[in-house]
Amino acid sequence: MNSIYLDHAASTPVHPQVAEEMMKVMTGQFGNASSVHAFGRSAKRTVSSARDMIATSLGCHPDELVFTGGGTESDNLALFGALSALSGSGKHIITSSIEHHAVLHACEELEKLGYRVTYLPVDSTGRVRIEDVENALTEETVLISIMYANNEIGTVQPITEIGELARERGIIFHVDAVQALGAIPISCHDLPVDLMSFSAHKINGPQGVGALYIRRGIHLAPRQHGGLQEKKRRAGTENMAGIAGFGQAVRIAASHLEERRDHDLMLRHTFIRMLEQELGKDSFIINGHPSEFLPHILNISFPDTDTETLLMNLDMEGIAAASGSACTSGSLEVSHVLQAMKLPQNVLRSAIRFSFGLGNTTEDMEYTAQKIATILRRLRNRS
């Protein structure tokens, strides 16, 4: 039986060059980057080299990057850190209703601390409207947090326009770019963005390491207290091997960005074409924006069935996909992203996210489309 992984938006296989770099560090270095002896200086060079590599790829200064334990920590450090540093300046935050839970749950905690949060709606393609951002602004607004591109449907947000609006008003702008990194060009200094979150394991790097871009002049109160690492912004011994792997993953992603985009678009188009051939155009619905999307994320509803049934049947065929939903107490919840888009119930409850990447082929797409058609026919005959 074929084994096909189509859940790269959740986590990606580690690139061989990344694994090689990490193994070299893990087997050849064991000093602490904060130590002053030769072993410590060697470790510090490894961390600094990765920081320089990532900064070059992201178009920012090395000292504007803080290494974290992943995208979730980066989001939390951005929101709580910025607001703690701004204490007394204002109590209003703007975000969107389709953010990752790392931002949404952080906002819920901030509400408990007395902040007022506006959760912006999105249109039927999952895109935030600039006029809604502008209408939500008040004299108390101190922070806006909008993701670069959505992790469930791939819709890319109007980050530049939102950032320019925020900059005009002197409001801090945070962007969760975890899903966008490696898929679209990112230059921090060319964007009107103050804080931007990244994660290694979405771009064929290791799990458990991420980064937060903090524009010079933006002050953050640390969330962890202890040592003086990361210029006193994030205490704790650096994950040297993970950071080295992250550096390699960013370098590879940046140098092959167009190649990856073309590859993912080819996989996407092949998959859609095969589904049309096997099922007919009217048998499925593509969710998200028709042009402003990440090439590697394709969210499709199959109204003739439900998400859980199709995912289970695909898994039995060796095909890994996702609902993009949270699984709570054994029951699959409807995606908060699709709900925010106000899609019909049969579309909401039959959506599946397919996400492509390293190792996937057009043959994988053809095989998956054929299996979906076989499964749907089988389910239809049973009913």
N, C-alpha and C positions, 0 to 999 in steps of 0.2 A: 504494500500500500504506500502511495506517495505521502510524504509529510511536507506540508506547505505552510509557511509562517506568513500570515498577512495581518500582523498586529504590531507593525513597526512604530505606530504612534504611541504604543504603550511602553515598549522597550525594544532596543535593536541588538542584533548580534555584534559582539566586539570585533572590530576590524583586526585582521592578522597583524598589521604593523603596530596597532595600538597595544595588542597583547604582548608583542615582542618588546616594545618599549617598557611596558610595565614589569615584565619578567626580568628585564635587565636591571631595573631599579630594585625590585624586591630581592633579587639574589646578589646584587653587588653593592647596595647601599643600605645602611641601617642607622645612620646618624640622625640627630634631631636638628632641624633647620634653625633652631634657636640657640644651639650650642656654638661656642666660639672656637672649638678645636677643629682640626682638619676634616674630621668626619662630618661635623656640623656645617662647616663651610661648603663641603661638597653637596650636602643635602640642600642647603640654601640655593646653591647654583642651579640645582635641578628644578626647584620650585620657581625660581626667578626666570629660568629659561622658558618654562612652560607659560608663565605669566606674559613674558615678552611675546611669545609666539601667538597666544590668544589675542593679546592687545593689538598686534599688527593685523591679524585677520579681521578683528571687529572694529578697527578704526578708532581706537581710543588709547589713552596713556596707560602704561602698566600699573601705575599707582591708583588708577580708577577702577581696578578689578579687585574684588574680595572673593576668595575661594570659600565655598560653603559645602554642606553635605548633600546638596541637590537643589532642584528647582523649588521645592516646597519651602526649604529654609530660606532660599533667596527671596521668594515672595514675602515671607513673614518678616525677614530682616528689613526689607524695603518698606513695608507698611508700618510695622510697629516701630522700627528704628527711626524713620523719618518723622512720624507723628510725635514720638517721644522727644525728639530734638526740637520740634515746633510747639511744644507744650505752651498753651496760652495764646496761640496765634489764631485758632479757629477750630471748629468742631464738626465740619462738614466734609464728607468724602463722597466722591462719585466713582462708581464702577458700573459694570454691565451685568445683566442677568445671566449671561452665558460664560462667565469666567470659570476657570478651573477652581475646584473646591479649596485649593491652597489659598486662594484669594477670598472666595466667598465665605469660608469658615473663619478666616482671619477677620473679615469685616463684621461677622456676627459677634466675635469676641470684642471688637472695638465698640460695637453698639452697647455692649454690657458696660463698657468703660465710659459711656456718656457721649460717644460720637453719633452723629446722625449720618446715615448712609443712604444715598440715592442709587437704586439699582436700575440702570437704564434699560428700556425695552430694546428689542431688535426687530428688524423687518423679517419677512418670510424667508429671506436668504441667510439670516443670521448676522446681519450687518447693523452696526450702530449708526444712527443718524446724527450728523453734526449738529443739526438744529436742536436735537434732544439734549446733547451735551451742553450747548450754549444756554438753553432754557433752564437747565438744572443748576447752573452756577449761581452762587450767592456770595455775599460779602464774607461769609464764614467758610467758604470752600478753601481747603488747604492742600488737598491731594486728589488726583485722578488716577485710577488704575484701570487700564484697558489692555487686554491681551493683543499681541500682534496678529495672531491667527489662531482660530479655534481648534482644539485638539480632537473634537468629535466630527465636525463637518468640514474643517479645513478653510472656512471663510476668513479672508484677510481683512483686517479692519483699517479704516482711514487714519492711521497713526500720525502721519505728518500733519494733517489738518487739525486733529485733536491736540497734538503737541503745540502747534502754533497758537491755538486758542488759549491753552494753559499758560504758555510763556508770556503772552500779552497781559495776562492777569496776575502773573507772578505766582502761579500755582504749580506745585511739584507734580511731575508726570511720571508715573511708573508704568512700565510695559513688561508683561510676562511674554518673553520671546522664546520660551522653552520649545514650542513646536515649530517655530519659524526658523530657528538656527539650522543652518545647513540646507535649507530648502529655498530660501530667498536671500538676496544680498542684504547684509546689515553693516552699516557704518554708523557707529554710535555718535560720532561728532557731526555727522551730516543730518542727523535726526534731531528734532526738538524734544529730546527725551532726557530726563534727569536720572532715572533709575531703570535698569533693565535686567531681567532674570534669565539665566541660562542653566541647562542641565546637560551632562555629558552622555548619559545613556540613551538619549534620543538621536544621537549622531554617531553611533557605533563606537562610543566610548564606554567606560566602566560605570556601573551603578554606584550611587553613593557619593557623587562629587558634582558640584555645580559652581556657578559664579554669579556675582551681582556687580553690574556696572554702576558706579556711583560717580556722576559728573563732578568734576572739581568745583568746589564751592558749596556743594550739598552736604549738610551735616547729618550724620546718623548716630543715634544712641545705640551702643552695642546691646545685643540680646543675650550674649554669653559673656560671663566675667571670669577672668583667670589670668592668663598670660597676656603678652603684648603683641601677639601675632596679628597679621593683616592690618598693621598700623593701628592697633588697639580697637579695630572694628569687629573682629570675630576671634575670640580667644579659643585656644586649643591647638595641639600639635597638628601641623598640616598633614593631610593624607598624600604623602609624597608620590607614591606609585600611582594613585588615582589622578592626581594633578598632572603628572607626566603623561599619563594616558589621555587625559582630557586635552592637553596641549596638542598631542599628535592627532587626535580625532578632529579638532577644530582645523588644524592645518590641512588635513586630508579633505575635509568637507569644503573648505574655502577654495582649495585648488581644483576641486572636481565639481563645483556647484552647477555649472551649465551642463556638464555631462550627466550628473545625477538628475537634473531637472528633465532633460530629454529622455532619459531612461524611464523615469517615473511616469511621464506623460505618455510614453509608448505603452507602458503596462496598463495605464488607465484607459487609453483608447482601445487597446486590444480587449480588455475586460468588458467594456461597454458594448463594443461591436459584437462580441461573442454572446453576451446576454441578449442583445437584440435579435441575433440569429437564432438562439436556442429558445427564447421565450416570447419574443415580439416586443416592440417598443412600449406597448401599453401595459405590460406586465410588471413593470418596476418603475420607481420614481427616484431620481437623484436629488438628495437634499443638500442645500448649500447654495453659494453664489455661482452663477454660470460662468463668470470670468475671473473674479477675484478669489482664487482658491489656491491652497497648497497642492502641488501635483500628486503628492504621495498619499493623500487622504481622500477616500471616496466613500461617502455615506449613502447607502441605498435602502429604500424600503420596498418590501415585497408584500403588498397588501393581501395576497391570498393566504398568507401564513402569519405566524407571530415570531418575534425575535428569538425567544428562548428555544422554540422547537427547531428553527432553522440552524441556530448556532450549535445545538446539541447534535443534530444530524451531520453538520459539517465537521464537527470535532470527531465523530465516529468515522468519517472518511479521511481523517488525518489533516484537515484544513483548519487552521487557527485564525479566527476573526474575532470581533468584539462588538458589544452593544454600545459601548461608550457610557453605559449606565453603572450606577453603584449597585452592588449586590448586598442586600440587607436581610438578614435572617432567612436566607435561602430563597427569597423572592426577588425577582428582577424588577427594579424600579424603572419607570419611564424616564428617559433622559431629560434633565432640566434644560438642556440646550434646545432640544426639539420642542419641548413644551413652550419655551420662551418664544419660539418662532411661530407658535399658534398653528401648528400643522394639524390636519384631520386625524382622528383617533386611529384609523386603520393604518395611516402612515407612521404615526408615533409608535405604535405597538409592533411594527414589523421592520424597524430600521436596524441595519447592521453596518458597522464601520469596517471597511477593508483598507488597510494601510500597507504600502509597499516599501521596499528598500533593498539593501544589500542581499544578494543571493536569489532574488526573485527573477523569474524569466517570463517571457510571453507564453511559454508552454504551461507555466503555473496558472496564468490567467485563463487560458483556454480550458484547462482541466477543471478549474474551479467553477467556471461558468457552466460547463457540461454537468458537473456534479449538482450544482444548484438546480438546474433544469430537471435532472433525474429525481432529486429529492422532492421538488414541488409537484411533479407528476405523481409520484408515489403517494404523497400526502393528499392530493386531490382525489385520487382513486379510493382512498380509505374513507373519505368523508361522504 
